[in-house]
Amino acid sequence: MVTKVLKKMEVQRGFIQIPTQSRQELVGNSVLPCVTMLDGNPARIDKYGRLWSSYLKNKFSINESVELFKTEKGYHIISAAIKPKFPFSEQPLTKETKSLNLERNRATNSELRNP
């Protein structure tokens, strides 16, 4: 997975410049240029490590952060803004959750006082 901020030309022309640090992770030992898929749409990677697809043209806004994943079928891209604010394991406590925790703690404390 690679996080990238899209520049003006990338958005307008429909490509993503794969960062040099992440190129090995995403492209590997593939011979460039090569043909691939991006979210089920045809795409290609040129010899400079740019992922081109008409699917990308104006899909995202300028300076938007996106995440690029390599899958078995090609590549997958999502906006980093779409991710949930908290991971599922770290959901913020709601009033119901807090009250349930307080009741559970009171019950445990009363059991400790009255063995």
C-alpha distances in whole Angstrom, upper triangle without the diagonal:
4,7,10,14,15,19,22,22,19,20,23,23,20,17,14,14,11,12,14,12,9,11,12,8,8,12,13,17,17,20,20,21,20,20,17,16,14,15,18,19,20,18,18,17,20,21,19,16,16,15,18,19,22,20,18,21,22,19,18,20,20,18,16,13,10,7,6,5,7,10,14,15,13,10,10,10,11,12,11,15,15,14,17,18,19,17,19,20,21,23,26,29,32,35,36,34,35,39,38,37,40,42,41,41,45,45,44,46,49,49,49,52,54,53
4,6,10,12,15,19,19,16,17,21,20,18,15,11,11,8,8,11,10,7,9,11,9,8,12,14,17,18,20,19,20,20,20,17,17,14,15,19,19,20,18,18,16,18,19,17,14,14,13,16,18,20,19,16,19,20,18,16,18,17,15,14,10,8,5,5,7,9,13,16,17,14,11,11,10,11,12,10,14,15,14,17,18,19,18,21,23,23,25,27,30,33,36,37,35,37,40,40,38,41,44,42,43,46,47,46,48,51,51,51,54,56,56
4,7,10,13,17,17,14,15,19,19,17,15,11,11,10,9,12,11,10,12,15,12,12,15,17,21,21,23,22,22,22,22,20,19,16,16,20,20,21,19,19,18,20,21,18,15,15,14,17,18,20,19,16,18,18,16,14,15,14,12,10,7,6,4,6,9,12,15,19,20,17,13,12,10,10,9,8,11,13,12,16,16,18,17,20,22,22,23,25,29,31,35,36,34,35,39,38,37,40,43,42,42,45,47,45,47,50,50,50,53,55,55
4,6,9,13,14,11,12,16,16,14,12,9,9,8,8,12,12,10,12,15,14,13,15,18,21,21,23,21,21,21,21,19,19,16,17,20,20,21,18,18,16,18,19,16,14,13,13,15,16,18,17,14,16,16,15,12,12,11,9,8,6,5,6,8,11,14,17,21,21,18,14,13,10,11,10,9,12,14,14,18,18,20,20,24,25,25,26,28,31,33,37,38,36,38,41,41,40,43,46,45,45,48,50,49,50,53,54,53,56,59,59
4,7,10,12,10,10,14,15,14,12,9,10,11,10,14,14,14,16,19,18,16,19,22,25,24,26,23,23,24,24,22,21,18,19,22,21,22,20,20,18,20,21,18,16,14,14,16,17,18,17,14,15,14,14,10,10,8,5,5,4,6,9,11,15,17,21,24,24,20,17,16,12,12,10,9,11,14,15,18,19,21,22,25,27,26,27,28,32,33,37,38,37,38,42,42,41,44,46,46,46,49,51,50,51,54,55,55,57,60,60
4,7,8,6,7,10,11,10,9,7,9,11,11,15,16,15,16,20,19,17,19,22,25,24,25,22,22,22,22,20,19,16,17,21,19,20,17,18,17,18,19,17,15,12,12,13,14,15,15,11,12,11,11,8,8,6,5,6,6,7,10,12,15,18,21,24,23,20,16,15,12,12,10,11,13,15,17,20,21,24,24,27,30,29,30,31,34,36,39,41,39,41,44,45,44,46,49,48,49,52,54,53,54,57,58,58,60,63,63
4,6,5,6,9,10,11,10,9,9,12,13,16,18,17,18,22,21,19,21,24,26,25,26,23,22,23,23,22,22,19,20,23,22,22,19,19,18,18,20,16,15,13,14,14,16,16,16,12,12,11,13,10,9,6,6,8,10,11,14,15,19,21,24,27,26,23,19,19,15,16,14,15,16,19,21,24,24,27,28,31,33,32,33,34,38,39,42,44,43,44,47,48,47,50,52,52,52,55,57,56,57,61,61,61,64,66,66
4,6,5,6,9,10,10,11,12,15,16,19,21,21,21,25,25,22,23,27,29,28,28,24,23,24,24,23,23,20,21,24,22,22,19,20,19,19,21,18,17,14,15,15,16,15,16,12,11,10,12,10,8,5,7,10,12,14,17,18,21,24,26,29,28,24,21,21,17,18,16,17,18,20,23,26,27,30,31,34,36,35,35,36,40,41,44,46,45,46,49,50,49,52,54,54,55,58,59,59,60,63,64,64,66,69,69
4,5,5,6,8,8,9,10,14,15,18,21,20,20,23,24,21,22,25,27,25,25,22,20,21,21,21,21,19,21,23,20,20,17,17,16,16,18,15,15,12,13,12,13,13,15,11,10,10,13,12,11,9,11,13,15,15,18,18,21,23,26,28,26,23,20,20,18,19,17,19,21,23,25,28,29,32,33,35,38,37,38,39,42,44,47,48,47,49,52,52,52,54,57,57,57,60,62,61,63,66,66,66,69,71,71
4,6,5,6,5,6,7,11,13,16,18,17,17,21,21,18,18,22,24,22,23,19,18,19,19,18,18,15,17,20,17,17,14,14,14,14,16,14,13,9,10,9,11,11,12,9,8,9,10,10,10,8,10,11,12,12,14,14,17,19,22,24,23,19,17,16,14,15,14,16,18,20,22,25,27,29,30,32,35,35,35,36,40,41,45,46,45,46,50,50,49,52,54,54,55,58,59,58,60,63,64,64,66,68,69
4,6,5,7,8,11,14,16,19,21,20,20,23,23,20,21,25,27,25,25,22,21,21,20,19,18,15,16,19,17,17,15,16,16,17,19,17,16,12,12,11,11,10,11,7,6,5,7,6,7,6,9,9,12,12,14,15,18,20,22,25,23,20,17,16,13,14,13,15,16,18,20,24,25,28,29,31,34,34,34,35,39,39,43,44,43,45,48,48,48,51,53,53,53,56,58,57,59,62,63,63,65,67,68
4,6,8,11,13,16,18,21,24,23,22,26,26,23,23,27,29,27,27,23,21,22,21,21,20,17,19,20,18,18,16,17,17,17,20,18,18,14,14,11,11,10,11,9,6,6,9,9,9,9,12,13,15,15,18,18,21,23,25,28,25,22,20,19,17,17,16,19,20,21,24,27,29,32,32,35,38,37,37,38,42,43,46,47,47,48,51,52,51,54,56,56,57,60,61,61,63,66,66,66,69,71,71
4,6,9,11,15,17,20,23,21,20,24,24,21,21,24,26,24,23,20,18,18,18,18,17,15,18,19,16,15,13,13,14,14,17,15,15,11,11,8,9,8,10,8,6,8,11,11,12,12,14,15,17,16,18,17,20,21,24,26,23,20,18,18,16,18,18,20,22,23,25,29,30,33,34,36,39,39,39,40,44,45,48,49,48,50,53,53,53,56,58,58,59,62,63,62,64,67,67,68,70,72,73
4,7,10,13,16,19,21,19,18,22,21,18,18,22,24,21,22,18,16,17,15,15,14,12,14,15,13,12,10,11,12,13,16,15,14,10,8,6,6,6,7,5,4,7,8,10,11,12,14,14,15,14,15,14,17,18,20,22,20,17,15,15,13,15,15,18,19,20,23,26,28,31,31,33,36,36,36,38,41,42,46,47,46,48,51,51,50,53,55,55,56,59,60,60,61,64,65,65,68,70,70
4,7,9,12,15,18,16,15,18,18,15,15,19,21,18,19,15,14,14,14,13,13,11,14,16,13,12,9,9,9,10,13,11,10,6,5,4,6,8,9,6,7,10,11,11,13,12,14,14,14,12,14,12,15,16,18,20,18,15,13,13,12,14,15,17,19,20,22,26,27,30,30,32,35,35,35,37,41,42,46,46,45,47,50,50,50,53,55,54,55,58,59,59,60,63,64,64,66,69,69
4,6,9,12,14,12,12,15,15,12,13,17,19,17,18,15,14,15,15,14,13,11,14,16,15,14,11,11,9,11,13,11,9,5,5,7,9,11,11,8,10,12,12,11,13,12,12,12,12,10,11,9,12,14,17,19,18,14,12,12,10,12,13,15,17,19,20,24,25,27,27,30,32,32,33,35,38,40,43,44,43,45,48,48,47,50,52,51,52,55,57,56,58,61,61,61,64,66,66
4,6,9,11,10,10,13,14,12,12,15,17,16,17,14,14,15,16,15,16,14,17,19,18,17,13,12,9,10,11,8,6,4,6,9,12,15,15,12,14,15,15,14,15,14,13,14,13,12,12,11,14,15,18,21,20,16,14,15,13,15,16,17,20,21,22,26,27,29,28,31,33,33,34,36,40,42,45,46,45,46,50,49,49,51,54,53,53,57,58,57,58,62,62,62,64,67,67
4,6,8,7,6,10,10,8,9,12,14,14,15,13,13,14,15,14,15,13,16,19,18,17,14,12,9,11,11,9,6,6,7,10,13,17,16,14,16,18,17,16,17,16,15,15,13,12,11,9,11,12,15,18,18,14,12,13,12,15,15,16,19,21,21,24,26,27,26,29,31,31,33,35,38,40,44,45,43,45,48,48,47,50,52,51,51,55,56,54,56,59,59,59,62,64,64
4,5,5,6,10,10,10,11,13,16,16,17,15,16,17,19,18,19,17,19,22,22,21,17,16,13,13,13,10,8,9,11,14,17,20,20,17,19,20,20,18,19,17,15,15,13,13,12,11,13,14,18,21,21,17,15,16,15,16,17,16,20,22,21,25,25,27,26,29,31,31,32,34,38,40,44,45,43,44,48,47,46,49,51,50,50,54,55,54,55,59,59,58,61,63,63
4,5,5,8,10,10,10,12,14,15,16,14,16,17,19,19,20,19,22,25,24,23,19,17,14,14,12,10,8,10,13,16,19,23,23,20,22,24,23,22,22,21,19,19,17,16,15,14,15,15,19,22,22,19,17,18,18,20,20,20,23,25,25,28,28,30,29,32,33,33,35,37,40,43,47,48,45,47,50,50,48,51,54,52,52,56,57,55,57,60,60,60,63,65,64
4,6,7,8,10,11,12,14,16,18,17,19,19,21,21,22,20,23,25,25,25,21,20,16,17,16,13,11,13,15,19,22,25,25,22,24,25,25,23,24,22,20,20,17,16,15,14,15,15,19,21,23,19,17,19,18,20,20,19,23,24,23,26,27,27,26,29,30,30,32,34,38,41,44,45,43,44,48,47,45,48,51,49,49,53,54,52,54,57,57,56,59,62,61
4,6,5,6,8,9,13,14,16,15,17,17,19,17,18,17,19,22,22,22,18,17,14,15,15,13,10,12,13,17,19,23,22,20,22,24,22,21,22,21,19,18,16,14,12,10,11,11,15,18,19,16,14,15,15,17,18,17,21,22,21,24,25,26,24,27,28,28,31,33,36,39,43,43,41,42,46,45,44,47,49,48,48,51,52,51,52,56,56,55,58,60,60
4,5,5,5,7,10,10,12,12,13,14,16,15,17,16,19,21,21,20,16,14,11,12,12,10,7,10,11,15,18,21,21,19,22,23,23,21,23,22,21,20,18,16,14,11,12,11,15,17,18,14,13,15,15,18,19,19,23,24,23,27,28,29,27,30,31,32,34,36,40,42,46,46,44,46,49,48,47,50,52,51,51,55,56,54,56,59,59,58,61,64,63
4,6,5,4,7,9,12,12,15,15,17,16,18,18,20,22,22,21,18,16,13,15,14,13,10,13,14,18,20,24,24,22,25,27,26,25,26,26,24,23,21,18,16,13,13,11,14,16,18,15,14,17,17,20,22,22,25,26,25,28,29,30,28,30,31,32,34,37,40,43,47,47,44,46,50,49,47,50,53,51,51,55,55,53,55,59,58,58,61,63,62
4,6,6,9,11,14,15,16,16,17,15,17,16,18,20,21,20,18,17,14,16,16,15,12,14,14,18,20,23,22,21,24,26,24,23,25,25,23,22,19,16,13,11,10,8,12,13,15,13,12,14,15,17,19,19,23,23,22,25,26,26,24,26,27,29,31,33,37,39,43,43,41,43,46,45,44,47,49,47,47,51,52,50,52,55,55,54,57,59,59
4,6,9,10,13,12,14,13,14,12,13,12,15,17,17,17,14,13,11,13,14,13,10,11,10,14,16,20,19,17,21,23,21,20,23,22,21,20,17,14,12,9,7,6,9,12,13,10,9,11,12,15,17,18,21,22,21,24,26,26,25,27,28,29,31,34,37,39,43,43,41,43,46,45,44,48,50,48,49,52,53,51,53,57,56,56,59,61,60
4,6,6,9,9,11,10,12,11,13,13,16,17,17,16,13,11,9,11,11,11,8,10,10,13,16,20,19,18,21,24,22,22,25,24,23,22,20,17,15,12,11,8,11,12,13,10,10,13,15,18,20,21,25,25,24,28,29,30,28,30,32,33,35,38,41,43,47,47,45,47,50,49,48,51,53,52,52,56,56,55,57,60,60,59,63,65,64
4,6,9,10,13,12,14,13,16,16,19,20,21,19,17,15,12,14,13,14,11,14,14,17,19,23,23,22,25,27,26,26,28,28,27,26,23,20,18,14,13,10,13,13,15,13,13,16,18,21,23,23,27,27,26,30,31,32,29,31,32,34,36,39,42,45,48,48,46,48,51,50,49,52,54,52,53,56,57,55,57,60,59,59,63,64,63
4,6,9,12,11,14,14,17,19,21,22,22,20,18,15,13,14,12,14,12,15,15,18,21,25,25,24,27,30,29,29,31,30,30,29,26,24,21,18,16,14,15,15,16,14,16,19,21,24,27,27,31,31,30,33,35,35,33,35,36,38,40,43,46,48,52,52,50,52,55,54,52,56,58,55,56,60,60,58,61,64,63,62,66,68,67
4,6,8,8,10,11,14,16,19,19,19,17,15,12,10,11,11,13,11,13,13,16,18,22,22,22,25,28,27,27,29,29,29,28,26,23,21,17,16,13,14,14,14,12,14,17,20,23,26,27,30,30,30,33,35,36,34,35,37,38,40,43,46,49,52,52,50,52,55,54,53,57,58,56,57,61,61,60,62,65,64,64,67,69,68
4,6,7,10,12,16,18,21,21,20,17,15,12,10,10,9,12,11,13,14,16,18,22,23,23,25,28,28,28,30,30,30,29,28,25,23,20,19,16,18,17,17,15,16,20,22,25,28,29,33,33,33,36,38,39,37,39,40,42,43,46,50,52,56,56,53,56,59,58,57,60,62,60,61,64,65,63,66,69,68,68,71,73,72
3,5,9,11,15,16,20,20,19,16,13,9,7,6,5,8,8,10,11,13,16,19,20,20,22,25,25,25,28,27,27,27,25,23,22,18,18,16,18,18,17,15,16,19,20,24,26,27,31,31,31,35,37,38,36,39,40,41,43,46,49,51,55,55,53,55,58,57,57,60,62,60,61,65,65,64,66,69,68,68,71,73,73
4,7,10,13,15,19,19,17,14,11,7,5,4,5,8,8,9,10,11,13,17,18,18,20,23,23,24,26,26,27,26,25,23,22,19,19,17,18,18,17,14,15,19,20,23,26,27,31,31,31,35,37,39,37,39,41,42,43,46,50,51,55,55,54,56,59,58,57,61,63,61,62,65,66,65,67,70,69,69,73,74,74
4,7,10,13,16,16,14,11,9,6,5,7,8,11,10,11,10,11,12,16,17,17,20,23,23,24,26,26,27,26,25,22,21,17,17,14,16,15,14,11,13,16,18,22,25,26,30,29,30,34,36,37,35,37,39,41,42,45,48,50,53,53,52,54,57,56,55,59,61,59,60,64,64,63,65,68,67,68,71,73,72
4,7,10,13,12,11,8,6,4,6,9,11,14,12,12,10,10,10,13,14,15,18,21,20,22,25,26,27,25,25,21,20,17,16,14,14,14,11,9,11,15,17,20,23,25,28,28,29,32,35,36,34,36,38,40,41,43,47,48,52,52,50,53,56,55,54,58,59,58,59,63,63,62,64,67,67,67,70,72,71
4,7,10,9,9,6,5,5,7,11,14,15,13,12,9,10,10,13,13,14,17,20,19,20,23,24,25,23,22,19,17,14,13,11,11,10,8,6,8,11,13,17,20,22,25,25,25,29,31,33,31,32,35,36,37,40,43,45,48,48,47,49,52,51,51,54,56,54,55,59,59,58,61,63,63,63,67,68,67
4,6,6,5,5,5,7,10,13,16,17,15,13,10,10,9,11,10,12,15,18,16,18,21,23,24,22,21,17,16,12,12,10,10,10,7,5,6,8,11,14,18,20,23,22,23,26,29,30,29,30,32,34,34,37,41,42,45,45,44,46,49,48,48,51,53,52,53,56,57,56,58,61,61,61,64,66,65
4,5,5,6,6,9,11,14,17,18,14,12,9,9,7,10,8,9,13,15,13,14,18,19,20,18,17,14,12,10,10,9,9,11,8,6,5,6,7,11,14,17,19,18,19,23,26,27,26,27,30,31,31,34,38,39,42,42,41,43,46,45,45,49,50,49,51,54,54,54,56,59,58,59,62,64,63
4,6,8,9,12,14,18,21,21,18,16,12,12,10,12,9,10,14,15,12,14,18,20,21,18,17,14,12,10,10,10,10,11,9,8,6,5,7,9,13,16,18,16,17,20,24,25,24,25,28,29,29,32,35,36,40,39,38,41,44,43,43,46,48,47,48,51,52,51,54,56,56,57,60,61,61
4,7,9,12,15,18,22,22,20,18,14,13,11,12,10,12,15,17,15,17,21,23,24,22,21,17,16,14,13,12,11,11,8,8,8,8,11,13,17,19,21,20,21,24,27,29,27,28,31,32,32,35,38,39,42,42,41,44,46,45,45,49,50,49,51,54,54,54,56,59,58,59,62,64,63
4,6,10,13,16,20,21,18,16,12,11,8,8,7,10,12,15,13,16,19,21,23,21,21,17,17,15,15,14,13,14,10,9,10,10,11,14,17,20,22,21,22,26,29,30,29,30,33,35,35,37,40,41,45,44,43,46,49,48,48,52,53,52,54,57,57,57,59,62,61,62,65,67,66
4,7,11,13,17,18,16,14,11,9,7,8,8,11,13,16,15,18,21,23,24,22,22,19,18,16,16,14,14,14,11,9,10,12,13,17,19,22,25,24,25,29,31,33,32,33,36,37,37,40,43,44,48,48,47,49,52,51,51,55,56,55,56,60,60,60,62,65,64,65,68,69,69
4,7,10,13,14,12,10,7,6,5,8,8,10,12,15,15,16,20,20,22,21,20,17,17,14,14,13,14,14,12,9,9,11,12,16,18,21,24,23,24,28,31,32,31,33,35,37,37,40,43,44,48,48,47,49,52,51,51,54,56,55,56,60,60,59,62,64,64,65,68,69,69
4,6,10,11,10,8,6,5,7,10,11,12,14,17,17,19,21,22,23,22,21,18,18,14,15,13,15,15,13,10,11,13,14,18,20,23,25,25,26,30,32,34,33,35,37,38,39,42,45,46,50,50,49,51,54,53,53,56,58,57,58,61,62,61,63,66,66,66,69,71,71
4,7,8,6,5,5,6,9,13,14,13,15,18,18,19,21,21,22,21,20,18,17,14,14,13,15,16,14,11,11,14,15,18,20,22,25,25,26,30,32,34,32,34,36,37,39,41,45,46,50,50,49,51,54,53,53,56,58,56,57,61,61,60,63,66,65,65,68,70,70
4,5,6,6,7,8,11,14,16,15,17,20,20,21,23,22,23,23,22,20,20,17,18,16,19,19,18,15,15,17,18,21,23,25,28,28,29,33,35,36,35,38,40,40,42,44,48,49,53,54,52,54,57,56,56,59,61,60,60,64,65,64,66,69,68,68,71,73,73
4,6,8,10,11,15,18,20,19,20,23,23,24,25,24,24,25,24,22,21,18,19,18,20,21,20,17,17,20,20,24,25,27,30,31,31,35,37,38,37,39,41,42,43,46,49,51,55,56,54,55,59,58,57,60,63,61,62,65,66,65,67,70,70,69,72,74,74
4,6,9,11,15,18,19,18,19,21,22,22,23,21,21,22,21,20,19,17,19,18,21,22,22,18,17,20,19,22,23,24,27,29,29,33,34,36,35,38,39,40,41,43,47,49,53,54,52,53,57,56,55,58,61,59,60,63,64,63,65,68,68,68,71,73,72
4,7,9,13,16,17,16,17,20,20,20,21,20,20,20,19,17,16,13,15,14,17,19,18,15,14,16,16,19,20,21,25,26,26,30,31,33,32,34,36,36,38,40,44,46,50,50,48,50,53,53,52,55,57,56,56,60,61,60,61,65,64,64,67,69,69
4,6,10,13,14,12,14,16,16,16,18,17,17,17,17,15,15,12,14,14,17,19,18,14,13,15,14,17,18,20,23,24,24,28,30,32,31,33,35,36,37,39,43,44,48,49,47,49,52,52,51,54,57,55,56,59,60,59,61,64,64,64,67,69,69
4,7,10,11,9,12,15,14,15,17,17,17,17,16,13,13,10,12,12,14,16,15,11,9,11,11,14,16,18,21,21,22,26,28,30,29,31,34,34,35,38,41,43,46,47,45,47,51,50,49,53,55,54,54,58,59,58,60,63,63,63,66,68,67
4,7,9,8,9,13,13,14,16,16,18,17,17,15,15,13,15,15,17,18,16,13,11,13,12,16,17,20,22,22,24,28,30,32,31,33,36,37,37,39,43,44,48,48,47,49,52,52,51,55,57,56,57,60,61,60,62,65,65,65,68,70,70
4,5,6,7,11,11,13,16,17,18,17,18,15,16,14,15,15,16,18,15,12,11,12,12,15,16,19,21,21,23,27,29,31,31,33,35,36,36,39,42,43,47,47,46,48,51,51,51,54,56,55,56,59,60,59,62,64,64,65,68,69,69
4,5,5,9,9,12,15,16,19,18,19,17,18,16,18,18,19,21,18,15,14,14,14,16,17,20,22,22,24,28,30,33,32,34,37,38,37,39,43,43,47,47,47,49,52,51,52,55,56,56,57,60,61,61,63,66,66,66,69,71,71
4,6,8,7,10,14,16,18,16,17,14,15,14,16,17,17,19,16,14,12,12,11,13,14,18,19,18,21,24,27,29,29,30,34,34,34,36,39,40,43,44,43,45,48,48,48,51,53,52,54,57,57,57,59,62,62,63,66,67,67
4,6,5,7,10,12,14,13,14,12,13,12,15,16,17,20,17,15,12,11,9,11,12,15,17,17,19,23,25,28,28,29,32,33,33,35,38,39,42,43,42,44,47,47,47,50,52,51,52,55,56,56,58,61,61,62,64,66,66
4,5,8,10,11,14,13,15,14,16,16,18,20,21,23,21,18,16,15,13,14,14,18,19,19,22,25,27,30,30,32,35,35,35,37,40,41,44,45,44,46,49,49,49,52,54,54,55,58,59,59,61,63,64,64,67,69,69
4,5,7,9,12,11,14,13,16,16,20,21,23,26,23,21,18,16,14,14,13,16,16,17,20,23,25,28,29,31,34,34,33,35,38,38,42,43,42,44,47,47,48,50,52,52,53,56,57,57,59,62,62,63,65,67,68
4,7,10,12,10,12,11,14,14,17,19,20,23,21,18,16,14,11,10,10,14,14,14,17,20,22,25,26,28,31,31,30,32,35,35,39,40,39,41,44,44,44,47,49,49,50,53,54,54,56,59,59,60,62,64,64
4,7,9,7,9,8,12,13,16,19,21,24,22,19,16,14,10,9,8,11,11,12,15,18,20,23,24,26,29,29,28,29,33,33,37,38,37,39,42,42,42,45,47,47,48,51,52,52,54,56,57,58,60,62,63
4,6,6,9,10,14,16,19,22,24,27,25,23,19,17,14,12,10,12,12,13,16,19,20,24,25,27,30,30,29,30,33,34,37,39,38,39,42,43,43,45,48,48,49,51,53,53,54,57,58,58,61,63,63
4,5,9,11,14,16,20,23,25,28,27,24,21,19,15,14,12,13,13,16,18,21,22,25,26,29,32,31,31,31,35,36,39,41,40,41,44,45,45,47,50,49,50,53,54,54,56,58,59,59,62,64,65
4,6,9,13,15,19,22,25,28,27,24,21,19,15,14,11,11,12,15,17,20,20,23,24,27,30,28,28,29,33,34,37,39,38,39,42,43,42,45,47,47,47,50,52,52,53,56,57,57,59,62,62
4,6,10,13,16,20,22,26,25,22,18,16,12,11,7,8,8,11,13,16,17,20,21,24,26,25,25,26,30,31,34,36,35,36,39,40,39,42,44,44,45,48,49,49,50,53,54,54,57,59,59
4,7,10,14,17,20,23,23,20,16,14,11,9,6,5,7,10,11,14,15,17,18,21,24,23,23,24,28,30,33,35,33,34,38,38,37,40,43,42,43,46,47,47,48,51,52,52,54,57,57
4,7,10,13,16,20,19,16,13,10,7,6,4,5,8,9,10,14,15,18,18,20,23,23,23,25,29,30,34,35,33,35,38,38,38,40,43,42,43,46,47,47,48,51,52,52,54,57,57
4,7,10,13,17,17,14,10,8,6,5,6,6,10,10,10,14,15,17,16,19,21,21,22,24,28,30,34,34,32,34,38,37,37,40,42,41,41,45,46,45,47,50,50,50,53,55,55
4,7,10,13,13,11,7,6,5,7,9,10,13,13,13,17,19,20,19,21,23,24,25,28,31,33,37,37,35,37,41,40,39,42,44,43,44,47,48,47,49,52,52,52,55,57,57
4,6,10,11,9,6,5,6,9,12,12,15,15,14,17,20,20,19,20,22,24,25,28,31,33,37,37,35,37,40,39,39,42,44,42,43,47,47,46,48,51,51,51,54,56,56
4,7,8,6,5,6,9,12,15,16,19,18,18,21,23,24,22,23,25,26,28,31,34,36,40,40,38,40,43,42,41,45,46,45,46,49,50,48,51,54,53,53,57,58,58
4,5,5,5,7,10,13,17,18,21,19,19,21,24,24,22,23,25,27,28,31,34,36,40,39,37,40,43,41,41,45,46,44,45,49,49,48,51,53,53,53,56,58,57
4,6,8,10,14,17,20,21,24,23,22,25,28,28,25,26,27,30,31,34,37,39,43,42,40,43,45,44,43,47,48,46,48,51,51,50,53,55,54,55,58,60,59
4,7,9,13,16,19,21,24,22,22,25,28,29,26,27,29,31,32,35,38,40,43,43,41,44,47,45,45,49,50,48,50,53,53,52,55,57,57,57,61,62,61
4,7,10,14,17,19,22,21,21,24,27,28,26,27,29,31,32,35,38,40,43,43,41,44,47,46,45,49,50,49,50,54,54,53,55,58,57,58,61,63,62
4,7,10,14,15,19,18,18,21,24,25,23,25,27,28,29,32,35,37,41,41,39,41,44,43,43,46,48,47,48,51,52,51,53,56,56,56,59,61,60
4,7,10,12,15,14,14,18,21,22,20,22,24,26,26,29,32,34,37,37,36,38,41,40,40,43,45,44,45,48,49,48,51,53,53,53,57,58,58
4,7,9,12,11,12,16,18,20,19,21,24,25,25,27,31,32,36,36,35,37,40,39,39,42,44,43,44,48,48,48,50,53,53,53,56,58,58
4,6,9,7,9,12,15,17,17,18,21,22,22,24,28,29,32,33,32,34,37,36,36,39,41,40,42,45,46,45,47,50,50,51,53,55,55
4,5,6,8,11,13,16,16,18,21,21,21,23,26,27,31,32,31,33,36,36,35,38,40,40,41,44,45,45,47,49,50,50,53,55,55
4,5,6,9,10,13,13,16,19,18,18,20,24,25,29,30,29,30,33,33,33,36,38,37,38,41,43,42,44,47,47,47,50,52,52
4,6,8,9,12,14,16,19,18,17,19,22,23,27,28,27,28,32,32,32,34,37,36,37,40,42,41,43,46,46,47,49,51,52
4,6,9,12,13,14,18,17,16,18,21,22,26,26,25,27,30,30,31,33,35,35,36,39,40,40,42,45,45,46,48,50,51
4,6,9,9,11,14,14,13,15,19,20,24,25,23,25,28,28,28,31,33,32,33,36,37,37,39,42,42,43,45,47,48
4,6,7,8,12,11,10,12,15,16,20,21,19,21,25,24,24,27,29,29,30,33,34,34,36,38,39,39,42,44,44
4,7,9,12,10,9,10,14,15,19,20,18,20,23,24,23,26,28,28,28,31,33,33,34,37,38,38,40,43,43
4,6,8,6,6,8,11,13,17,18,16,17,21,21,20,23,25,25,25,28,30,29,31,34,34,35,37,39,40
4,5,5,7,10,13,15,19,19,17,19,22,21,20,24,26,25,25,29,30,29,31,34,34,34,37,39,39
4,5,6,9,12,14,17,17,15,17,20,19,18,22,23,22,23,27,27,27,29,32,32,32,35,37,37
4,6,9,11,14,17,17,14,16,19,18,16,20,22,20,21,24,25,24,26,29,29,29,32,34,34
4,6,9,12,15,16,13,14,18,17,15,19,21,20,20,24,25,24,26,29,29,29,32,34,34
4,6,9,13,13,10,12,16,15,14,17,20,19,20,23,24,24,26,28,29,30,32,34,35
4,6,10,11,9,10,14,14,13,16,18,18,19,22,23,23,25,27,28,29,31,33,34
4,7,8,6,6,10,11,10,12,15,15,16,18,20,20,21,24,25,26,28,30,31
4,5,5,6,9,10,11,12,14,15,17,18,20,21,22,24,26,27,29,30,32
4,5,5,6,9,10,11,12,14,15,16,18,20,21,23,24,26,27,29,30
4,5,5,6,9,10,11,12,14,15,17,18,20,21,23,24,26,27,29
4,5,5,6,9,10,11,12,14,15,16,18,20,21,23,24,26,27
4,5,5,6,9,10,10,12,14,15,16,18,20,21,22,24,26
4,5,5,6,9,10,11,12,14,15,16,18,20,21,23,24
4,5,5,6,9,10,11,12,14,15,17,19,20,21,23
4,5,5,6,9,10,11,12,14,15,16,18,20,21
4,5,5,6,9,10,10,12,14,15,16,18,20
4,5,5,6,9,10,11,12,14,15,17,18
4,6,5,6,9,10,11,13,15,16,17
4,5,5,6,9,10,11,12,14,16
4,5,5,6,9,10,11,12,14
4,5,5,6,9,10,11,12
4,6,5,6,9,10,11
4,5,5,6,9,10
4,5,5,6,9
4,6,5,6
4,6,6
4,6
4
